[in-house]
Amino acid sequence: MTQNSDPTLAKWLAKSQQVLGQPAERQALAAVAIAVTSELVKERPFCLWMIGGLGAGKTTFAGEILRALGLDPDYPVTSPTFTYLNEYQIKGLWYAHIDLYRATSGFSLEELGFVDSRDFAGYLIEWPAAIDETTDVLPPTHLLQIETGKTTEERVFKLSKVRSK
C-alpha cells in the first residue's frame, strides 16, 4: 500500500473530547468530521483506519463521522472495545465501527466472521495494527492520524488516502 499525497486531503485542528461540552468546540469537531466524511464517501465501501494513542478521541471522532453521515445526533456512539463491532444503519446503509484494542497476536478477522458479515458502506477501525497487512480483509482506503496539538485539549487530524499496490 502506498500513501497518496493528494493535496485535497488535509490536516485539521480541533479541541478534544475533554472540552467538548462547549458548543464552539463541538462545532469545530463536527466541521472536521464533515470534511473527512466528504472524502470517505468517495469510496464504497470506505475503510478508515484511525490511528492515535489511548484517549486520543478515536471513538468520539467515529461518532462525529457517523453523525456527518446522518446518524441521529442523540444516538449514543460507544466504544466497541469489548464487542469488537458496533453496527449503525443510516439512511438505509450499514456502517461498522470496529475496535481491535483487545486483539492479540494470531487474531483473525476471518474467524470473527467479518468476511461473511453484512455489506457495509463503510468501516471505521480503531487500533488497526492488529490487522495483518498481508490480508485482503478490510484494507484501508484512508488513514486518519489523531495527535495531540499544542495543548493537551487540542487534536490534530491528518487524513491520507491509501491505494493498494
N, C-alpha and C positions, 0 to 999 in steps of 0.2 A: 504494500500500500504506500502511496506517496501523498504527501500533503500538498495541497494546491494553495498557492499564494494569491488567490483571487482577491483583487482589491475591493470587491463588493462585500467580502466577509471582513468584519472589522472587530474592533476592541471597544468595549463599553465599560463604564464605571457606574456602580450603583451601591447604595447602602445595603448592609447585610440585614438578616432577619432580626438581629438584636435591636435595631431601631425602627423596625417596620411598623410599629404602632402608629407612626405619624403618616398622615395622608401623602405628603410630598415624597417620602421615601418609597411608599408603596407604589405611587405613580411612576417613579423613576425605574423601579424594578420591573413593573408591568411594561413600560416602554422598551426596556432591554429585551424582555421576553417576546414582545410583538416583533421586534426587529429580527431576533433569532428565529422565531417561528416562520416568518416570511421567507427565510432561506430554507428552512427544513422542509416545508411543504412543496418545494420544487421537486422533491424526490418522493416516490411512492413505491414501497414504503421507505420512510426515512429511518435511520438508526443513529441516534445521538449518543455518543459515549461522553459522559460527564466525568471530568477528572478534577479532583480537588481533595484536600485533606478533610479529616474528620471535622465536622462543624462548619465546613465552607459554605453550606447553603444549597447543596445539590437537590435535596428533597423540596426545599422551598422554591427553588427555581423550576423544578419539574412541575410543581403546582401552577406556577405562573405560565409556563408553556401550555399546559392543559387548559388553563383559563383563556389564553390567547386563541386556542383552537375552538373555544366555545363552551367549555365546562362552566356550569353554574358557579358564580363566584363564592357562594356559600357552601358548596360541596367540599367536604374535607379531603385533602390530599395528604395521605400519611406515608411514612416510610415503609416499604415492603421488606425491610431487613429480615424479618423472621418468616415471611411467607415467600420471599424471593420475587413475587409478582403481584401487582395490583393492576386490574384492568378497568378501563374507563370507556364508556360508549358516549361519543359526542357527535351529534348530527348524523347518526346512523353509521358512523365509523368507529372501529375499536382501536384503542391505543394501549400499549403495555408500558408500565413503569416497573423496571426490574432493578433490584438492589443485590449485588453479589458480594457485599461486605463479608458475609459469613462463609463464602465459598472457600474450599480448601483445595490443595493440590489434588489432582485427579477428578476435580469437579467437571461434570459434563452437562451442558445444556440439553443435549440429546436425551440423556437419562431422565431429566426433569420434564421432558415432553414438550419443550419449546418448539421443536421441529414440527410436531404434529398438532400444535395448538391452532386456534382460530387465525384467520387472516387479519393481521394488524396493519393499519395505515401508517403507524409509526411506533418506534421503540425509544424509550428514554432509559438509559442504562447507567446506574451508579456503580462505581468500583468495577469497571470493565476489565481491569488487569487479570481477573480470574478467567477470562475467555481466552482459550487457546488461539493464538493469532493464525494458526495454520488451518483452522476450521472454517467452513463456509457458513456456519451458523452465526447469524447476527453480525456480519461485518459492518463497521461504521460507515455511514455516509458523511458524518460530521463529527468533529471533536470539539468539545467545549471545555476549556480550562477555566477554572474558577480559582482566583488567587486573592490574597489579602492586598488591599490597596495601601494608601499612605497611612491610614489609620486602621485599627482592628475592626471598625464598623464598616469600612468600605470593601467592596469586592470588585475585582477587575475580571471581566468576562471576555475571553478570547475564543472566537469561533473560527474553525477552519474546515474546509471541505476536504474530504478524503476520497480518493479514487482507487479502485482495485487495479492491480498490475495488469 
